[in-house]
Amino acid sequence: MELLIKIIPALVLGSMLFFSIAIAPKIFTVLPSEEAGKFVRSIFPVYYMFNGLQYLVLTTLMLYTGKSGNILYISSLIFFLFIVSNYFLMPQINKSRDVDNQKKFKILHFLSVVINFLIIVFSILLLLLIH
């Protein structure tokens, strides 16, 4: 269990960085705009769900093994941010795009980028605190 506690944040961080650096920029350069939008709408729920589930497992393992303090708080916060992103923010981003509310879309999209960045930073911090 201790090994999983050390590995999960690294796996999530690696997948997030790979997606942010390699995949996301390529989507809009390789696919036509409309198709890229469809692809992004289909991939982000999976991205948030997959990474969020890993943090759910991590937080559960921490509770089970009696971990407490900052590492438990940070893990719980990251899990919460994945939930907010997937179930509250993404539907609002999609809705604002559907009704062509560009101002709202840009604000919400920026917020999602900030949350994603915070998750990356908190994951790095968590890795430093766990080891």
C-alpha positions as CSV (number, residue, x, y, z in Angstrom):
1,M,0.0,0.0,0.0
2,E,2.9,2.4,0.8
3,L,4.2,1.8,-2.7
4,L,0.8,2.7,-4.3
5,I,0.7,5.9,-2.1
6,K,4.0,6.9,-3.6
7,I,3.3,5.9,-7.2
8,I,-0.3,7.3,-7.7
9,P,0.6,11.0,-7.6
10,A,3.5,10.4,-10.0
11,L,1.3,8.5,-12.4
12,V,-1.3,11.2,-12.4
13,L,1.3,14.0,-12.7
14,G,2.9,12.2,-15.6
15,S,-0.3,11.7,-17.4
16,M,-1.4,15.3,-16.8
17,L,1.9,16.7,-18.1
18,F,1.9,14.4,-21.1
19,F,-1.7,15.4,-22.0
20,S,-1.0,19.1,-21.4
21,I,2.3,19.3,-23.3
22,A,1.9,16.7,-26.0
23,I,-1.7,15.8,-26.6
24,A,-3.8,19.0,-26.1
25,P,-1.7,21.2,-28.4
26,K,-1.7,18.6,-31.1
27,I,-5.5,18.2,-31.1
28,F,-6.1,21.6,-32.6
29,T,-3.2,21.5,-35.0
30,V,-4.1,18.1,-36.5
31,L,-7.9,18.1,-36.5
32,P,-10.2,20.7,-38.0
33,S,-11.7,23.0,-35.4
34,E,-15.1,21.4,-35.2
35,E,-13.7,17.9,-35.0
36,A,-11.1,19.0,-32.4
37,G,-13.9,20.5,-30.3
38,K,-15.8,17.2,-30.4
39,F,-12.7,15.2,-29.5
40,V,-11.9,17.5,-26.5
41,R,-15.5,17.2,-25.3
42,S,-15.2,13.4,-25.4
43,I,-11.7,13.1,-23.8
44,F,-11.9,15.5,-20.9
45,P,-14.6,13.7,-18.9
46,V,-12.4,10.5,-19.2
47,Y,-9.3,12.5,-18.3
48,Y,-10.9,13.9,-15.2
49,M,-12.6,10.7,-14.2
50,F,-9.5,8.5,-14.6
51,N,-7.2,10.9,-12.7
52,G,-9.9,11.6,-10.1
53,L,-10.4,7.9,-9.5
54,Q,-6.7,7.5,-8.9
55,Y,-6.8,10.3,-6.3
56,L,-9.9,8.7,-4.7
57,V,-7.9,5.4,-4.4
58,L,-4.9,7.4,-3.0
59,T,-7.0,9.3,-0.4
60,T,-8.7,6.0,0.6
61,L,-5.4,4.3,1.0
62,M,-4.1,7.2,3.1
63,L,-7.1,7.0,5.4
64,Y,-6.8,3.2,5.6
65,T,-3.1,3.3,6.5
66,G,-3.6,6.1,9.0
67,K,-1.9,8.9,7.1
68,S,-2.8,12.4,8.2
69,G,-1.8,16.0,8.0
70,N,-0.8,17.8,4.8
71,I,-0.4,14.8,2.6
72,L,-4.0,13.7,3.3
73,Y,-5.3,17.3,2.9
74,I,-3.5,17.8,-0.4
75,S,-4.7,14.5,-1.7
76,S,-8.3,15.2,-0.7
77,L,-8.1,18.7,-2.3
78,I,-6.8,17.3,-5.6
79,F,-9.6,14.8,-5.6
80,F,-12.1,17.6,-4.9
81,L,-10.7,19.7,-7.8
82,F,-11.1,16.8,-10.2
83,I,-14.7,16.4,-9.1
84,V,-15.4,20.2,-9.5
85,S,-13.7,20.2,-12.9
86,N,-15.6,17.1,-14.3
87,Y,-19.0,17.6,-12.8
88,F,-19.5,21.3,-12.5
89,L,-17.0,23.2,-14.6
90,M,-16.9,21.1,-17.8
91,P,-20.7,21.1,-18.2
92,Q,-20.7,24.9,-17.9
93,I,-17.9,25.3,-20.3
94,N,-19.7,23.1,-22.9
95,K,-23.0,25.0,-22.3
96,S,-21.4,28.4,-22.8
97,R,-19.8,27.1,-26.0
98,D,-23.1,25.7,-27.2
99,V,-25.0,29.0,-26.7
100,D,-22.0,30.9,-28.2
101,N,-21.3,32.9,-25.0
102,Q,-17.6,33.5,-25.7
103,K,-17.0,35.7,-22.7
104,K,-18.3,33.1,-20.3
105,F,-16.5,30.4,-22.2
106,K,-13.2,32.2,-22.0
107,I,-13.5,32.8,-18.2
108,L,-14.6,29.2,-17.5
109,H,-11.9,27.8,-19.8
110,F,-9.3,30.0,-18.0
111,L,-10.5,28.7,-14.7
112,S,-10.2,25.1,-15.9
113,V,-6.6,25.8,-17.0
114,V,-5.8,27.4,-13.6
115,I,-7.4,24.4,-11.7
116,N,-5.4,22.0,-13.9
117,F,-2.2,23.9,-13.2
118,L,-3.0,23.9,-9.4
119,I,-3.5,20.1,-9.5
120,I,-0.1,19.7,-11.2
121,V,1.5,22.0,-8.5
122,F,-0.2,20.2,-5.7
123,S,0.8,16.8,-7.1
124,I,4.4,17.9,-7.2
125,L,4.1,19.1,-3.6
126,L,2.5,15.9,-2.6
127,L,5.3,13.9,-4.2
128,L,7.9,15.9,-2.3
129,L,6.0,15.4,1.0
130,I,5.5,11.7,0.6
131,H,9.1,10.8,-0.2
